[in-house]
Amino acid sequence: MTYAIIAAGGQGMRFGADIPKQFTQIDGIPILRLTVDRFEETAEIDKIIIACPEDFREMTEKILRGTAKTAITEGGATRNDTIMKAIDYIEETDGLDESTIIVTHDAVRPFVTSEIIRESIVSAEKNGASVAAVEAVDTMIITEDGKTVSEVPDRSKIYHVQTPQTFRALKLRELYNSLTQEEKNSLTDCSKIFLYKNEKVAIIKGDRKNIKITYQSDVK
């Protein structure tokens, strides 16, 4: 089976709202619902697991009323803890096997397309792991002190990573459990788990419209 895991546990401090940004609205519709609807309409997704803060469970249930594929679980302390808890939930409710695919996605990327979701699934089935990404169009810099430029890397080698990030679930959990605590603490997303273990992560073409809503200006 193929599962979407929607990480909806962020507090959205940079967004500056009274509630986490995934619960704020665009044209009267909560951002979380807009995101979930993209996966509801993708036939290849069998079930959608929304990992949210327990304090917002009731609000999440209300927002998702009427959806056909959704289940709600409590998130973990970190994004990766949340993903692992969702995998455990899948194992407890439906069971896991080598063919189980998880499509992980940010709750605040409501403009993802079914085409990208499908491509990510196909790539993960073939390669074990895939990420959506777009080529960098700006010159990028590296700074050691936040004040001066230390390095200007080759832009042709730089991509902006998006979600979905899609994996064979058992493989992801196996690799994660083999990491040291120091390695786990350094993770920013699941794809790095594979890289730590010298496993390849395939790139699929993302979409510049597939933005992560971070600031109030992104809503406009």
N, C-alpha and C positions, 0 to 999 in steps of 0.2 A: 504494500500500500504506500501511498504518497501523502505525506502530511505537510501542511504549512504550520510553522511555529512563528507566531507574531509576538515579538518582544514589546510589551506595552508597560514595562515597569519603570521607565524613565520619569524623572521628576521635572525635566524641562526648565532648569533654573535660568538658562540664557533666554528663554522665551518670555519670561516676565509676566506670566498669567497667575491667577489665583489657584488654578488647578493644573495638573499635568497637561502638556500641550496636546497629547493624543485625544483628550476629551473636549478640547475646544472645537469650534465649528467653522466650517467654510460653507457659506451660503445656507446656513441652517442645519448642516449635517455634520456630526462629529467626525473629526479626522480619522479616528479609529474605524468608524463604520465605513467610510470611503475606502480605506485600505482593505478591510475584510471583504468588502463587496467585490474587489478585483479578484480575490481568490475564490469566492463563492461562484463567480461566473466562469472559472477555469475548470473545465471538465476533468482534467488530469489530477486535480486535487481531491482526495477522498475525504479528508477531515482537516479542520482548521483549529489549532490549539492557540488560545490567547492567554499569555502569561501576564498577569497584571498584579498590582499591589493589592493585598487583601482589603485595605481600607477603601478601595475603589471597585470591589467586586460587584456590589449592588448596582453601581452606575454602569459598569461594563455589561452586566446582564440586561439592563434596560436598553442600552444602546444596540445590543446585538439581537434584541427580540425580533423574531421572524426569520432569522437566518437558519439555514438547513444543516450546515456542516460543522458548526462551531461547538467547542468545548472550552471551558475556562479553568485555568490552574493558577496557583500562586507562583509568582516569580521568585528567583533566588537573589542572593546578595549582589551578584554581578551578572552581566549579560551571559557569560558562559555557564555560570551556575544555573541560570534560568533555562538555558537550552538543555542542559543535562537533566534537570528536573522534568522538563517536558518529555525527553526521551524515556525517562523512567515511567512517566505517566502512560506513554504509548505502550511500553512493555507490560504494565499492569493491566491495562484495559483491553488491548488488542493483541499483544505479543509482538516480538521483533524477530526478523530474520534478515538474511543477507540482502534481500531485495527491498527492504524498507528504506524509503527516501524521505529526508526532511528538507523542506524549503524554508530557511530562516529569513525573516524579513522584519524591517523596522516598522513599527506601528505608524510612524509619521512619514512614511513614503507612500502617499495615497495615489500617486500617478503611475505606478508600475503597470505594465500591460500584460495581458495573458500570453502574448507572444514571448516576452522575456521570461516569464515563469516557465512556459513550456520548454524553451531552449535550455534553461538552467537545469531542468529535470533530465532532459536527454543527455546533456553533458555530464551530469553527475552519475547517471547510470553507466556511462561509458568510462569515465575517468575517476570516479570516486568522490570528486569534489569539484565545484565550479563556483566562480564569482562573476557577477556582472560588474563591468568597469568601462569607463570612457577615457579616451586619450586626453592628457592635459593640453590645454590651449594656451595657458599662461606660462611664462618662464617661472620655474620654481627655485627657491633658495633654501639653503640649510644654514641655520644659525646656532652657535654654541651658547651664546649669552643672551639672545633675544634682543640685542641692540645692533649688532654688526653682522654682515654677511660672511659666513665661513666657507660656503661652497655653492656653486651653481651647477647642479647635476644636469645631465643630458636629458632634455625634455622628451626626446623620442622614446625614452625608457620609462617615463612616468605616466601612470594612469590614476584616475580617481576611482576608488572602489565604491560600489554601491551595494545594495541588496536588491534581489535575493542572493544569498549564498546558500548553496545546496549541496547536500552530502549524503553518502550512505551512512545511516544512523549508527549501525554497530561499529563501523570503522572509526567514525568520529569519536564515539565514547571510548573505544579501546585506546586510541591515541591520546585522548585527553587524560585518561587515568594513568598513563605511563609518564606524564610530565612531572617534573619536580614542582614543588610549591613556588619556587622562584619563577619558573617558566609560566606557571598559571597566573601569577600576579602580574606578569608583563603583557598578558594577552589583551588585545583591543578588539579582536573578532575571532571567529572560529577558524577562518582560513589559516591563521598563523599556527594553529595546532598541527596542521598537516606539514607546514614548512619546517617546524621544529624537528619533525621526524623524517625530513628529507623525502616527503611525499609530494607529488605534483598536484597543483591546483590549476585547473583549466580556467581560461578567461572567456566569457561570452560577452558580446557587445551589449553594453547598457544603453541608456537613453538620457540625454541631457535634461529632459523634462522630468525624469524620475528623481526629483530632488528630495532631500531630507529636510522637512520643515523644522527649522532651528530658531529663527527669529520671527518677530511679528511681520517684518517686511516680506518674508517668504509666503505668508498667507495671501498677500496681494498678488 
